[in-house]
Amino acid sequence: MHLEVKAKPNLEHGAKHLLRYILLVNSSGLTRKCKDVCRQTLQNNSYFAHPEPLLLAMLGKDHLYSSQKRGIIINSRVSFTTLIIVFVTLLFSADERRATRELACQWIMRIRQVKKGSALRPFRRPLINFDAKFVEELIYVNDQESGFTFDGEKGEQHNMTEPSLTVDLSMEDLYHYIEVPLSTSFPCHSQAVERGVKLTSRSVKRVSGEMRQAGTTIAIDHNLRKKKKDLFS
């Protein structure tokens, strides 16, 4: 995951990386207890599931997840029929990404139509939908108890808010991103990812397979932290 975040470091990919973590946890062979620990950690760091970065992700270009969500595995030994199926699937997935961008524009227009409250926008970490398969499903929208709403009836902390990057855009400029996906130059990761890339590179040299590499990375990081703690104790 560190390499994937480093390869797609821009702000519009933040929510998609979060979705990738969720899909990895759901598809892993971990015990139920371990999955609960992972999900609680993701919930405590659910900043990119907030409506503002989520809308940016919906407006941005999709990557990697379209084929993975459909269970497509491409390797060096595939038949011609399989390649045709993959091509058709990716062709239809392009229309689905367009539909996601259209949905993001519709949400933003609904946000603009609602009467604004105070100038301050209270931030509230959203409750993640761990059954999500797509970026737009990461949070509960118009949910009566835990989700975000467009009408403002549940208080400002539950309001859907528009990203700062699109506030000054006109309707024409906004709908332009339906045809041309949004791209920003702002990073979505911290310095910790840079350190994680180094550890992941060491794991890749030792074992194969995504899950085994992730486990090796965690083990290496744990040993380094333990050595550092013993050194200064």
C-alpha positions in Angstrom: 0.0 0.0 0.0 2.9 2.4 0.7 4.1 2.0 -2.9 0.6 2.5 -4.2 0.1 5.7 -2.2 3.5 6.9 -3.4 2.5 6.2 -7.0 -0.8 8.1 -6.7 0.1 10.8 -4.1 -2.4 13.5 -5.1 -5.3 14.6 -2.9 -8.0 13.2 -5.2 -6.7 9.7 -4.6 -6.9 9.9 -0.7 -10.4 8.4 -0.4 -9.6 5.7 -3.0 -6.5 4.6 -0.9 -8.8 4.4 2.1 -11.2 2.2 0.1 -8.3 0.0 -0.9 -7.4 -0.5 2.7 -11.0 -1.5 3.5 -11.1 -4.0 0.6 -7.8 -5.5 1.7 -9.1 -6.0 5.2 -12.4 -7.5 4.0 -10.7 -9.9 1.6 -7.9 -11.0 4.0 -7.7 -14.3 5.8 -7.5 -12.5 9.2 -9.6 -13.6 12.1 -12.7 -11.7 13.1 -10.9 -10.1 16.1 -8.0 -8.9 13.9 -10.4 -7.5 11.3 -12.2 -5.6 14.1 -8.9 -4.1 15.2 -8.0 -3.0 11.7 -11.4 -1.5 11.1 -11.3 0.4 14.4 -7.9 1.8 13.3 -9.4 2.8 9.9 -12.4 4.4 11.7 -10.1 6.4 13.9 -8.3 7.7 10.8 -11.3 8.2 8.6 -10.4 11.7 7.5 -10.4 11.0 3.8 -14.0 9.6 4.1 -15.2 13.1 4.9 -17.5 14.5 2.2 -15.0 17.1 1.0 -12.1 14.8 0.1 -14.7 12.2 -0.9 -16.2 14.5 -3.5 -12.7 15.3 -4.9 -12.1 11.6 -5.2 -15.4 11.1 -7.1 -14.4 13.9 -9.5 -10.9 12.5 -10.0 -9.7 9.8 -12.3 -10.2 6.2 -11.1 -7.2 3.9 -10.9 -6.6 0.3 -10.2 -9.8 -0.3 -8.3 -12.2 -0.7 -11.3 -10.6 -4.0 -12.4 -10.0 -5.2 -8.9 -13.6 -4.6 -7.9 -14.7 -6.9 -10.7 -12.3 -9.7 -9.8 -10.2 -9.3 -12.9 -6.7 -10.8 -12.6 -4.4 -10.1 -15.5 -1.2 -12.1 -15.9 1.2 -13.1 -18.6 -0.7 -16.2 -19.5 -4.2 -15.4 -20.5 -6.3 -16.5 -23.4 -7.5 -14.2 -26.2 -11.1 -14.6 -24.9 -10.1 -13.5 -21.4 -8.4 -10.4 -23.0 -11.6 -9.6 -24.8 -13.7 -9.9 -21.6 -11.2 -7.6 -19.8 -11.3 -5.1 -22.6 -15.1 -5.0 -22.6 -15.3 -4.7 -18.8 -12.8 -1.8 -18.7 -14.7 -0.2 -21.5 -18.0 -0.2 -19.5 -16.1 0.8 -16.3 -15.2 4.1 -18.1 -18.9 4.9 -18.3 -19.3 4.0 -14.6 -16.5 6.4 -13.7 -18.3 9.1 -15.7 -21.5 8.3 -13.8 -19.5 8.8 -10.5 -18.3 12.2 -11.6 -21.9 13.2 -12.6 -23.1 12.1 -9.2 -20.4 14.2 -7.5 -21.5 17.2 -9.5 -25.1 16.6 -8.5 -24.1 16.4 -4.8 -22.2 19.6 -5.0 -25.2 21.4 -6.7 -27.5 20.1 -3.9 -25.0 21.4 -1.3 -25.0 24.9 -3.0 -28.8 25.0 -3.0 -29.1 24.5 0.7 -29.1 27.7 2.8 -25.7 28.1 4.4 -25.4 28.4 8.2 -22.4 30.0 9.9 -19.1 30.6 8.1 -17.4 28.0 10.1 -17.7 24.4 9.0 -17.4 22.0 11.9 -15.4 18.9 11.1 -16.6 15.5 12.1 -15.0 12.2 11.4 -17.5 10.2 9.3 -18.7 6.7 10.2 -17.2 4.4 7.5 -19.3 1.9 5.6 -17.1 -1.1 5.7 -19.3 -2.9 3.2 -18.4 -0.3 0.5 -17.3 -1.5 -2.9 -17.1 2.0 -4.5 -15.8 5.3 -3.3 -19.2 7.0 -3.2 -20.4 4.2 -0.8 -17.7 5.0 1.9 -20.1 7.1 4.0 -23.8 7.0 4.8 -25.6 9.8 3.0 -29.0 11.0 4.2 -28.9 8.4 6.9 -31.1 9.2 9.9 -28.6 8.4 12.6 -24.9 8.4 11.6 -24.7 9.8 8.1 -24.4 13.2 6.4 -27.4 15.1 5.1 -28.1 17.8 2.5 -31.0 19.6 4.3 -29.1 20.6 7.5 -31.8 19.2 9.8 -29.3 17.3 12.0 -27.0 20.2 12.7 -24.0 21.7 11.0 -21.6 18.9 12.0 -23.7 16.5 9.9 -24.0 18.8 6.8 -22.6 17.8 3.5 -20.0 20.5 2.6 -18.4 21.4 -0.6 -14.6 21.1 -1.1 -12.7 24.3 -0.9 -11.2 23.6 -4.3 -14.5 23.8 -6.1 -16.3 26.5 -4.1 -15.4 29.2 -6.7 -16.1 27.2 -9.7 -19.1 28.0 -11.9 -21.6 25.4 -13.0 -19.9 25.2 -16.4 -16.5 24.7 -14.9 -17.8 22.1 -12.5 -19.5 20.1 -15.2 -16.3 20.3 -17.2 -14.8 17.7 -14.8 -17.4 15.2 -16.0 -15.5 14.9 -19.2 -12.0 15.7 -17.9 -11.3 14.2 -14.4 -10.1 16.5 -11.7 -6.4 16.5 -11.0 -4.6 18.4 -8.2 -1.0 18.8 -7.1 -1.7 18.6 -3.4 -0.3 15.5 -1.6 -2.6 13.1 0.3 0.1 11.5 2.4 2.6 12.4 5.2 6.3 11.7 5.7 5.4 8.4 7.2 4.6 7.1 3.8 8.1 7.9 2.6 9.5 5.7 5.4 7.0 3.0 4.6 8.1 2.9 1.0 11.6 2.0 2.2 10.3 -0.8 4.5 8.0 -2.1 1.7 11.0 -2.2 -0.7 12.8 -4.4 1.8 9.8 -6.7 2.1 9.5 -7.1 -1.7 13.0 -8.5 -1.9 12.2 -11.1 0.8 8.8 -12.5 0.0 6.2 -12.5 -2.8 2.5 -11.8 -2.6 0.8 -8.7 -1.4 -0.4 -10.0 2.0 2.9 -11.6 2.8 4.7 -8.5 1.9 2.4 -6.4 4.1 3.0 -8.8 7.0 6.8 -8.7 6.6 6.7 -4.9 6.5 4.8 -4.8 9.8 7.3 -7.2 11.3 10.3 -5.2 10.2 8.7 -2.0 11.5 8.0 -3.6 14.8 11.5 -4.9 15.2 13.0 -1.5 14.3 10.8 0.3 16.8 11.7 -2.3 19.5 15.5 -1.8 18.8 15.1 1.9 19.0 13.2 1.7 22.3 15.9 -0.6 23.8 18.6 1.7 22.6 17.2 4.7 24.4 15.9 2.9 27.5 
